Amino acid sequence: MIGFAFDYTSTASLLAFKPTCALADELDVAVEWLPVPGDARPAAVAAKAGDESVSERHSRVRAEYVAMDVARYARWQGIEINRDAAGVDSALACAGGLWADRHGVARAYHQHVLTEFWADRLDIEDGASINFVLDELGAPGFDAQDFGASLFAHKAAVEDRGVHTLPTYLVEDQVFVGRAHLPMIRWLLRGRDGPGPL
């Protein structure tokens, strides 16, 4: 099994989703879906200022490179990114993800919410929108208010397993941060056959 902790407002989670599903399909293993509302929200890349400090310049240049990397990988995966996620609270969408998992439609829900949110076609803070997605997938009856305590407990349990950055993979009691570790995860789940990907 592959434990996959992620957040809908994280571009790193967005870019990890397809490769994670592809690996699970390749190895015919289940994914433990762990949607977790993140605390950090991406900020827009600051414009260059004439009097910026060395530290400000470093932060700006780093943010520009991260944005270029995200755009490059999104383009290669055929993913639309038409918005940022600054200030967006993903708790409602994560609660919907737990509900979707209870009804056996988690993967379809996560794919839809990630894709449509970043394409700027879904408001993940709107209860009616989340309910519509769930209804369309065959998981009706979601009440976000009933899920507040469940989501809090879920997040605490995931953090207790060593998840503090998203996306994170939990495989064989090991914690791997980021999709760059998928080759190592493939090797582990194939029974450590041959030399590991170093």
C-alpha positions as CSV (number, residue, x, y, z in Angstrom):
1,M,0.0,0.0,0.0
2,I,1.1,3.6,-0.7
3,G,0.0,6.2,1.9
4,F,-0.3,9.5,0.1
5,A,-0.7,12.6,2.2
6,F,-1.5,15.7,0.1
7,D,-3.4,19.0,0.0
8,Y,-5.5,20.4,-2.8
9,T,-3.9,23.8,-2.5
10,S,-0.4,22.5,-3.0
11,T,1.1,22.5,-6.5
12,A,3.6,19.8,-5.4
13,S,0.6,17.6,-4.5
14,L,-1.0,18.4,-7.8
15,L,2.1,17.4,-9.7
16,A,2.5,14.2,-7.6
17,F,-1.1,12.9,-8.1
18,K,-0.8,11.4,-11.6
19,P,2.6,9.8,-11.1
20,T,1.3,8.3,-7.8
21,C,-1.8,6.8,-9.5
22,A,0.4,5.5,-12.3
23,L,2.7,3.7,-9.9
24,A,-0.2,2.3,-7.9
25,D,-1.7,1.0,-11.2
26,E,1.6,-0.4,-12.4
27,L,2.2,-2.3,-9.2
28,D,-1.5,-3.1,-8.6
29,V,-1.3,-1.7,-5.0
30,A,-3.9,0.3,-3.1
31,V,-3.4,3.9,-2.2
32,E,-4.3,5.2,1.3
33,W,-5.6,8.6,0.5
34,L,-4.7,11.1,3.2
35,P,-6.0,14.6,2.3
36,V,-4.7,17.1,4.9
37,P,-5.3,20.8,5.0
38,G,-1.9,22.5,4.8
39,D,-1.0,25.5,6.8
40,A,1.3,27.2,4.3
41,R,-0.2,29.0,1.4
42,P,1.8,29.8,-1.7
43,A,2.4,33.5,-2.2
44,A,2.6,35.2,-5.5
45,V,6.1,35.9,-6.9
46,A,7.0,39.4,-5.8
47,A,7.9,41.9,-8.5
48,K,11.5,43.0,-8.7
49,A,12.1,46.2,-6.6
50,G,14.9,48.6,-7.2
51,D,15.9,48.7,-3.6
52,E,15.4,45.1,-2.6
53,S,17.8,43.6,-0.1
54,V,20.0,40.5,-0.9
55,S,17.6,38.4,1.2
56,E,14.6,39.8,-0.7
57,R,16.3,39.2,-4.0
58,H,17.2,35.6,-3.0
59,S,13.5,34.9,-2.0
60,R,12.2,36.4,-5.2
61,V,14.6,34.5,-7.4
62,R,13.9,31.2,-5.6
63,A,10.1,31.8,-5.9
64,E,10.5,32.5,-9.7
65,Y,12.5,29.2,-10.2
66,V,9.9,27.3,-8.2
67,A,7.1,28.8,-10.3
68,M,9.0,27.9,-13.5
69,D,9.5,24.3,-12.4
70,V,5.8,24.0,-11.5
71,A,4.7,25.4,-14.9
72,R,7.2,23.1,-16.7
73,Y,6.0,19.9,-15.0
74,A,2.3,20.9,-15.3
75,R,2.8,21.5,-19.0
76,W,4.4,18.1,-19.4
77,Q,1.5,16.4,-17.5
78,G,-1.1,18.4,-19.4
79,I,-2.4,20.2,-16.3
80,E,-3.9,23.6,-16.4
81,I,-2.8,26.1,-13.7
82,N,-4.9,29.2,-14.0
83,R,-4.7,30.5,-10.4
84,D,-2.7,30.5,-7.2
85,A,-3.9,29.2,-3.9
86,A,-2.9,32.2,-1.6
87,G,-5.4,32.4,1.2
88,V,-7.5,29.4,0.2
89,D,-8.6,27.1,3.0
90,S,-8.8,23.5,1.8
91,A,-10.4,22.1,5.0
92,L,-13.8,21.7,3.4
93,A,-12.4,19.9,0.3
94,C,-10.3,17.6,2.6
95,A,-13.5,16.7,4.6
96,G,-15.2,16.0,1.3
97,G,-12.2,13.7,0.5
98,L,-12.8,11.7,3.6
99,W,-16.5,11.4,2.7
100,A,-15.5,10.3,-0.8
101,D,-13.2,7.6,0.6
102,R,-16.1,6.3,2.8
103,H,-18.1,5.8,-0.4
104,G,-15.4,4.3,-2.6
105,V,-14.9,7.2,-4.9
106,A,-11.8,8.8,-3.4
107,R,-9.5,8.7,-6.4
108,A,-12.1,10.2,-8.8
109,Y,-12.9,12.9,-6.2
110,H,-9.3,13.8,-5.6
111,Q,-8.5,13.9,-9.3
112,H,-11.5,16.1,-10.0
113,V,-11.0,18.5,-7.1
114,L,-7.2,19.0,-7.8
115,T,-7.7,19.4,-11.6
116,E,-10.7,21.7,-11.4
117,F,-9.4,23.8,-8.5
118,W,-6.1,24.6,-10.3
119,A,-7.9,25.2,-13.6
120,D,-10.0,27.8,-11.6
121,R,-13.3,26.0,-12.3
122,L,-14.0,24.9,-8.7
123,D,-14.4,26.9,-5.5
124,I,-13.2,24.4,-2.9
125,E,-14.4,26.7,-0.1
126,D,-18.0,26.5,-1.2
127,G,-20.1,23.7,0.3
128,A,-22.6,23.5,-2.5
129,S,-19.8,23.0,-5.0
130,I,-18.1,20.2,-3.0
131,N,-21.5,18.6,-2.5
132,F,-22.2,18.7,-6.2
133,V,-18.9,16.9,-7.0
134,L,-19.7,14.3,-4.4
135,D,-23.3,13.8,-5.6
136,E,-22.1,13.4,-9.2
137,L,-19.6,10.7,-8.1
138,G,-22.2,8.8,-6.2
139,A,-21.4,9.9,-2.6
140,P,-24.4,12.1,-1.6
141,G,-25.3,13.3,1.8
142,F,-22.1,15.1,2.8
143,D,-22.5,17.6,5.6
144,A,-19.3,19.6,6.2
145,Q,-20.4,20.6,9.8
146,D,-20.5,16.9,10.8
147,F,-16.9,16.4,9.6
148,G,-15.1,19.1,11.6
149,A,-14.1,16.8,14.5
150,S,-13.4,13.9,12.1
151,L,-11.1,16.1,10.0
152,F,-9.2,17.4,13.0
153,A,-8.7,13.9,14.3
154,H,-7.6,12.7,10.8
155,K,-5.0,15.5,10.5
156,A,-3.6,14.8,14.0
157,A,-3.4,11.0,13.2
158,V,-1.6,11.7,9.9
159,E,0.9,14.1,11.6
160,D,1.5,11.5,14.3
161,R,2.7,9.2,11.5
162,G,5.4,11.7,10.6
163,V,3.7,13.9,8.0
164,H,4.7,17.5,8.3
165,T,5.2,18.5,4.7
166,L,3.0,17.8,1.7
167,P,3.0,15.7,-0.3
168,T,4.4,12.9,1.7
169,Y,4.4,9.1,1.1
170,L,4.1,6.5,3.9
171,V,5.4,3.1,2.7
172,E,6.5,0.2,4.9
173,D,6.6,2.4,8.0
174,Q,8.9,4.8,6.2
175,V,8.3,8.5,5.4
176,F,9.2,10.0,2.0
177,V,8.7,13.7,1.3
178,G,7.9,14.5,-2.3
179,R,7.3,12.7,-5.6
180,A,11.0,12.5,-6.3
181,H,11.0,9.4,-4.1
182,L,8.6,7.4,-6.3
183,P,11.5,5.4,-7.8
184,M,12.5,4.3,-4.3
185,I,8.9,3.5,-3.4
186,R,8.6,1.4,-6.6
187,W,11.8,-0.5,-5.6
188,L,10.5,-1.1,-2.1
189,L,7.1,-2.3,-3.2
190,R,8.8,-4.6,-5.8
191,G,10.5,-6.4,-2.9
192,R,13.8,-4.6,-3.1
193,D,14.7,-6.5,-6.2
194,G,18.1,-5.4,-7.5
195,P,20.1,-2.4,-6.5
196,G,18.0,0.5,-5.1
197,P,17.7,3.7,-7.2
198,L,20.4,5.9,-5.7
